[in-house]
């Protein structure tokens, strides 16, 4: 009986870990471009906070020529 419990425990742990890994691989943000005023609705970051702490920070995605950011790059890059 102990071996059955042990085997089921191992199986459930593997299934859980696979589910977590699959969830991390799913993109939560749509493929779209967003302006700085959209950062609040997309990520909960106010415009002033975005300008002060994120916009020019090294490593933060840069806007495209139209002045908009690719939303998944922002989510994945920061």
C-alpha positions in Angstrom: 0.0 0.0 0.0 2.9 2.4 0.8 4.3 1.9 -2.7 1.0 2.8 -4.3 0.8 6.0 -2.2 4.4 6.8 -3.0 3.8 6.2 -6.7 0.6 8.4 -6.7 2.4 11.1 -4.8 5.2 11.1 -7.4 2.7 11.2 -10.2 0.7 14.1 -8.8 4.0 16.0 -8.1 5.1 15.6 -11.7 1.7 16.6 -13.0 1.7 19.7 -10.8 5.2 20.7 -11.9 4.3 20.2 -15.5 1.2 22.4 -15.1 3.3 25.2 -13.5 5.8 25.0 -16.3 3.1 25.1 -19.0 1.5 28.1 -17.2 4.7 30.0 -17.3 5.1 29.4 -21.0 1.7 30.9 -21.8 1.7 34.5 -22.8 -0.7 36.6 -20.6 -0.5 39.8 -22.7 -2.0 40.2 -26.2 0.3 40.8 -29.2 -0.3 44.5 -29.4 1.4 47.9 -29.2 0.7 50.1 -26.3 1.3 53.8 -25.6 2.6 55.1 -22.3 -0.9 55.9 -21.1 -1.9 52.3 -21.6 0.7 51.0 -19.1 -1.8 51.5 -16.3 -4.6 49.5 -17.9 -2.2 46.7 -19.0 0.2 46.5 -16.1 -1.1 48.7 -13.4 1.7 51.2 -13.8 0.7 54.9 -13.6 2.1 57.2 -16.3 4.2 59.2 -13.8 5.7 56.0 -12.3 6.4 54.6 -15.7 8.2 57.8 -16.8 10.2 58.0 -13.5 11.1 54.4 -12.9 10.8 52.4 -16.1 10.9 54.3 -19.3 14.6 55.0 -19.5 15.9 52.2 -17.3 18.6 50.1 -18.8 17.3 46.8 -20.1 13.7 48.0 -20.3 12.3 47.5 -23.9 12.5 50.6 -26.1 9.5 52.0 -28.0 9.1 51.5 -31.7 9.3 54.4 -34.1 5.7 55.2 -33.5 6.4 55.7 -29.8 4.6 52.6 -28.7 5.9 49.5 -26.9 5.3 45.9 -27.8 3.3 44.7 -24.8 4.7 41.1 -24.6 8.2 42.5 -24.7 7.4 44.7 -21.7 5.8 41.8 -19.8 8.6 39.3 -20.6 11.4 41.9 -20.3 10.5 43.3 -17.0 
